Amino acid sequence: MNVSEEHNQRMAKLTFASVYPHYIEKVEKKGRTKEELHQVIEWLTGFDESALQQLIAEKVGFETFFKRAHLNPNAVLIKGMICGYRIEDIDNPLTKQVRYLDKLVDELAKGKKMEKICREY
C-alpha cells in the first residue's frame, strides 16, 4: 500500500514511550493485563520488561525501537486490517512493523487467545 512519505516519517519519529501508555490502557480496559501486553511485545520484538523500560526511559522513536528489535520470524503471519491499512499491503518496512505491533495489541484487547496472537502454529 502506498502511504505518503510524510506518514512514514511520522511513524519513524513517534516515540514508543508516547504510545505505550495507550497500549496499556487499551488492553486493561478490555480485561487483559500489562503482563500479557509485555508477553506480546516480547514475542514480536524480543524485548523483555527491562529492555522495554530502558527504551521508554530513552524515549526512542519507533525507528530506533525496531532497529534494536529482533523481529520474530513469524511476524510475517500477521495479516489483516489495522488503522485503515491492510498490513500485508504496506510497502514501508518500518510502517509495517509498527502496524504489526498495533495489530497484536488490538487482538489482545479483543480477547484472542495468546497462542493465536503469537502465531504459535
C-alpha positions as CSV (number, residue, x, y, z in Angstrom):
1,M,0.0,0.0,0.0
2,N,1.3,3.4,-0.8
3,V,1.3,5.7,2.2
4,S,2.8,9.1,2.0
5,E,6.4,9.7,2.9
6,E,5.2,12.1,5.5
7,H,3.2,9.3,7.1
8,N,6.2,7.1,7.2
9,Q,8.4,9.8,8.7
10,R,5.7,10.5,11.4
11,M,5.8,6.7,12.3
12,A,9.6,6.7,12.5
13,K,9.7,9.7,14.8
14,L,6.8,8.7,17.0
15,T,8.2,7.5,20.4
16,F,7.4,4.2,21.9
17,A,7.1,5.9,25.3
18,S,4.3,8.1,24.0
19,V,2.3,5.2,22.6
20,Y,3.0,2.6,25.4
21,P,0.5,4.0,28.0
22,H,-2.2,3.9,25.3
23,Y,-1.4,0.2,24.7
24,I,-1.7,-0.5,28.4
25,E,-5.0,1.5,28.7
26,K,-6.5,-0.3,25.7
27,V,-5.7,-3.8,26.9
28,E,-6.6,-3.2,30.6
29,K,-9.9,-1.6,29.6
30,K,-10.8,-4.9,27.9
31,G,-9.8,-7.1,30.9
32,R,-6.3,-8.0,29.8
33,T,-3.1,-7.3,31.7
34,K,0.1,-5.4,31.4
35,E,2.0,-8.7,31.7
36,E,0.1,-10.1,28.7
37,L,0.9,-6.9,26.8
38,H,4.6,-7.4,27.6
39,Q,4.4,-11.0,26.5
40,V,3.0,-10.0,23.1
41,I,5.7,-7.2,22.7
42,E,8.4,-9.6,23.7
43,W,7.2,-12.2,21.2
44,L,7.3,-9.7,18.4
45,T,10.5,-7.8,19.3
46,G,12.5,-9.9,21.7
47,F,12.4,-7.1,24.3
48,D,11.9,-8.2,27.9
49,E,10.5,-5.9,30.5
50,S,13.8,-4.4,31.5
51,A,14.6,-3.7,27.8
52,L,11.2,-2.1,27.4
53,Q,11.7,0.1,30.4
54,Q,15.1,1.2,29.1
55,L,13.6,2.1,25.7
56,I,10.9,4.1,27.4
57,A,13.4,5.9,29.5
58,E,15.5,6.8,26.4
59,K,12.3,8.0,24.6
60,V,13.4,6.2,21.4
61,G,11.4,6.6,18.3
62,F,9.8,3.6,16.5
63,E,12.7,3.7,14.0
64,T,15.2,3.0,16.7
65,F,12.8,0.7,18.6
66,F,12.6,-1.6,15.6
67,K,16.2,-1.3,14.6
68,R,17.1,-2.7,18.0
69,A,14.4,-5.4,17.9
70,H,14.9,-9.0,16.9
71,L,11.6,-9.4,15.0
72,N,10.0,-12.8,15.3
73,P,10.2,-14.7,12.0
74,N,6.5,-15.5,12.4
75,A,5.7,-11.8,12.3
76,V,5.0,-12.1,8.6
77,L,2.0,-14.2,9.5
78,I,0.3,-11.1,11.0
79,K,-2.3,-10.0,8.5
80,G,-5.5,-8.1,8.3
81,M,-6.7,-4.5,8.7
82,I,-5.4,-2.1,11.3
83,C,-6.0,1.7,11.4
84,G,-7.5,1.5,7.9
85,Y,-4.5,-0.2,6.4
86,R,-4.2,-3.8,5.2
87,I,-0.9,-4.9,6.8
88,E,0.2,-7.2,4.1
89,D,-0.1,-4.4,1.5
90,I,2.1,-1.9,3.4
91,D,5.3,-1.3,1.5
92,N,7.4,0.6,4.0
93,P,9.1,-1.9,6.4
94,L,9.0,0.3,9.4
95,T,5.4,1.3,9.0
96,K,4.6,-2.4,8.6
97,Q,6.4,-3.3,11.8
98,V,4.6,-0.6,13.7
99,R,1.3,-1.9,12.4
100,Y,2.3,-5.4,13.4
101,L,2.6,-4.2,16.9
102,D,-0.7,-2.3,16.7
103,K,-2.5,-5.4,15.3
104,L,-1.1,-7.6,18.2
105,V,-2.3,-5.1,20.8
106,D,-5.7,-4.9,19.1
107,E,-6.0,-8.7,19.1
108,L,-5.1,-8.9,22.7
109,A,-7.7,-6.2,23.6
110,K,-10.3,-8.2,21.6
111,G,-9.7,-11.2,23.7
112,K,-7.9,-13.5,21.3
113,K,-6.0,-16.4,22.9
114,M,-2.3,-15.8,23.4
115,E,-1.2,-18.7,21.2
116,K,-3.3,-17.2,18.3
117,I,-1.9,-13.7,18.9
118,C,1.7,-15.0,19.0
119,R,1.2,-17.1,15.9
120,E,2.3,-20.3,17.5
121,Y,1.1,-22.8,14.9
